[in-house]
Amino acid sequence: MHITRAKLTAFVPYMLILAVITILPMTGNDYRALIGTRAAIYWILIAGLNLIVGYAGQLAIGYVALFALGSYTASILAAGTVTPEIPPALALLAGAGVGAVFGVVVGLPALRLRTFYFAMSTLGFATIVTQVALGWQNVTGGGIGLSGPSLPAPFDTAWGLYWLCVGLAVVFTLITANVAASRFGRALIATRDAEVAAEACGISKPQLLVSVFLFAGAAAGLAGGLFASLQTYITPDAFTFDLSLLFFISVLIGGRGSILGPLLGTILLTLLPEIAAPLAAWSTFVYAGLLLLIVLAMPGGIAALLDRESRKALPSGRAIVPQHDALQELLGGKRLQQRLQMSGILLKFGELRAIDGLDLSVEPGEVHGLIGPNGSGKTTTLNVISGYYRPQEGSLTLGGETLPAAKPVKRAARGICRTFQTPRIIGEETALENVMIGGTLAGRASFVEALLALPRARADERQIKATAMGALRAVGLDSLADIRADRLQHSELRFLEIARALMLHPRLLLLDEPAAGLSVQEILRLGALIKAISREGVAVLLVEHHADLIFDVCDRVTVLNLGRVLAHGTPAEIRVHKEVVSAYLGA
């Protein structure tokens, strides 16, 4: 297997951490074993939380609640206070199971609540768990607490428990890295930074988040059980708001979209109270100061500081030269060609008729232009076709089958894909990774298969990557595959969106002002690319203000004005249509 220098460099920090982990037991200091074990336990939880906060962008601040649930579940079952006493190993697994269930319960509000509202709901849940632990005295021991599970040999010593927790931490590092490098990890980032584009690629946010909440909850529950074993005795006071902040800030200080950064953040924040013991009483203020420092001084976190590749200079004078032979390889296979038909579409916002009785058809292999003044309903029409808006009247069919209204996620599977007026690109991902997001639906491996990097998951990644490289070649961006998207020029982002759309092997391609901000030469190459796409049997609906591009590439043109069809015909007919010239084209 070929390993690039960049990949080898990325492994170096992990090898250094492993070296420290291996050397630490040689000191023979049990207190150091305690600190190392605590860091490993915290990382097991934070590894799962990182997928929620760092990758999905959800502000889950109160994850100490799941930590506490796992701890109490394992302790109660191992002690036999409610049920017959069960082996500690099974008690730990039960704690993970309870964490998984309540992970979904805590996470469900994220499907409806945004940002700080979701954060408050997680904190509220943490408060509830603490109050239940205090009040349910005959089970939890109340404020007095209860003993944690005693693990059997060889894990009943300080260093035995250390190796168990470190081993599990390594396992969780590997499996979260597997998720991050899979289509599920890219989908999480897409829902975080470009949710509308994620929907257009067929990514179901609820289904995705439920899988991640299950995993992260299980990790938190298992970590809680191990914590109870480490502490030997637990009370509600062990699960403080400060601990919840530590979990959350470890992800933020590490940097979102990274595995190594939050791992280093966890180690740093676990060691900080030991290095600066007088600060322990001021931990809340210290964490608040760190959070402020992250926001103001290094918003990218530790991961951004370590990412030297993103700071390398890019070649100047780059040209976008689409390769039509690569386009034929990408789209040349047998694909069902279908006709789009809109009949009597009416869409009102209050009393405003954004679309007023629109009839429109787009044939396979045709480039159909949609033009008109600003506010005429062009992008609104694309949003209706894409499923973002639900019309009050009319029908919308593709290949004779009715398209369900207001369900954008369902469009990608039908071969309907699009670009946007403002490119919806993930700046922190490379050009290749951005395009690979368009291949999410092509994957067949389950979330569990991705966790474990099973053969089908690895085959998915190879296939999606190869197809994405073909799409980049087709639009002329293959030389920039490994460059972060936020370093690309505006024109390159326009072509990048088209490459992502081509990953879906479209039957209908919706282009929303793709020529905006392009040079004359780039517009000519864009026009040639659009024509080449249509020759592969794709129906193309083009919204554009560059009249020359519309008249050069379109087979038919529809002109909208105030949501109604003003004119319809060939480019030659539209050029001389008196009302069109008066309302839109000018003299």
Phi, psi and omega in degrees: 000133181279124178247121181285163179296325180296318179294320179296319179296322181295333181280340186302311180301322179296321179294323178294319178297317178297324178296317178296318179301320182287323183285328186306315180298339181292343179285336179069012182268114183294332179292323176293327175298319179299313182294317179296320179295318180298317178299319179295318179296314178301320182293326177303315177292313186292331177302318176287318180298328179301324178294328181279312184275308186286323184262314182273345177076021179269133182275077179268091185272329188267038182287355174297338179297316179290326175301314180292319179299315178297321181294312181291320179300311180298319182291317182295316182291321180290328181279339179073028181285337180244314179246171172303144182301133180242158181302145182305322181298317178292326177297320177296318178296323177296321176299320177295320179296316178296320177299320180296315181297311181285341172299320176290319179301314179293324186280336184305321177302337180296339180284344180236324182272151181249147170037251190292333178294320176293320178301317180294324180294323178290323177293322177298320179295321178298320178296319179299314181300317180297317181293322177295318179297324178287321187275333185271064192296323184290347178252310186266348184086359179059223180288342179284323177091190179208167183285145175280164180295136177266115183282149180285169175298145007268016186264011182268006176247167182301314183281334175294315177294325177303310182292326177297311183291321177296318178299316178293324178297320177296318179299314181291329174297315181295315185286327175290326175295324176298315179297314183300325183271003183258178177296335178289320177296316178296323179295322177299314180295322179296318178292335179285313189256339183210066188299320180297317178294324178299317177298320180295337177269005177086015182276120179270107182298314180301312181298319180294312183293324178300317179299318182289321178295324175300311182295313182295324177294319178297319178297317180294319179295317178296317179299322178297319177297317178295324178297320179297322177294320180294316183285335185067340179209131183236145173225165178302335180294342181285344186245074188269169175296326178300320180294321177297320177296321179302314180300313185292314184288333176301322178290315183294317181291333178284327181108134183285151180073026182222149173264315183296316183303305178298329176297313178294323178298321178296314180298316181299312184286336175286323181280335187304313179295334180282324180285318182242070184305323180298339181279352185301322180290343181249026188301322181299318180291324177297314180296320178297319178296319178297319179298317179295320179298318180298312184296317187273318189261322182216074182301338178276353178072192181300323182301321180292325179294328182275347185274086180282334182300325184286352180257001179287145181291144178262151178295141178269167178067030180289146179236140177267112182235093179301146180247106187289337177292324176292328177295320179295321176297323183285319187247001188285348180289170179295128181216138181295122179263125187227152183262134174270133179226122173249130183227119175060037183288125176236124178230120181242141169247097189069237178265354181278125177268094181291321173230127189236088176070046185281130170246126183206138175227145177231123184269152174302139179076009183248143169257114183250119180273142176233109185233171179154168180296165175301137180083010182277348177107015184293302180295326176300321177298317178297322180292327175293315179296323182283350178091007180282333178242147177253112179290150179281332181218162175100175181231151180224118183230152173230118183063029178086352180259135182292134177269128180295137183283151173057036176226075183298328182297331182282347185288321185300320180295339177271000179086018176260120180221165189205167167245175187233160179304312173255122184307125178264086186240150177266105187297328184279352178261156178288167177301318180297316180295323176299317180289324180297335176300326177294344180262014183303317182292340182286341180288146181244345181286146179281173178299319180295320177297323177292320177306317186265001181052047180288164187308319182294325178294318178293323178295321176303312184296319179297317182292315180296319180295317180296318179294320179296321176296322176296320178294321177295321177296321182298325181262359175087026182241015185298332180288346181251019187303322186264010181266136177299141186294331181287359177255358181274159177285160181303317181297323179293325177295325178299313180290329179296320178297322178295320178299318179297320178295323181294338178299337182273004183048064193293147166266326178228123180248122180256118182246118183255098179051055182292341183270358181298125178084004181269153175284170181300315180295321179292325178295321178297317180290326175297315179300318179295323179294317180297317178296320180295322178296316181295327180294343177274011177091008180276134172279126184242126174249114189249117171261124187202145176263346176281100185299324181298320178295316179302312185286337180279324189250342188275144173273323175221157182225134173244132181251126178256149173209118182057038177081001181243156177285119178272324180200159180208135179166196178283161178306321180297321180290322182291326181303326187250007179289121189299315182293324178293316179299319181289317187275334190225305188284331183084176184293000000 
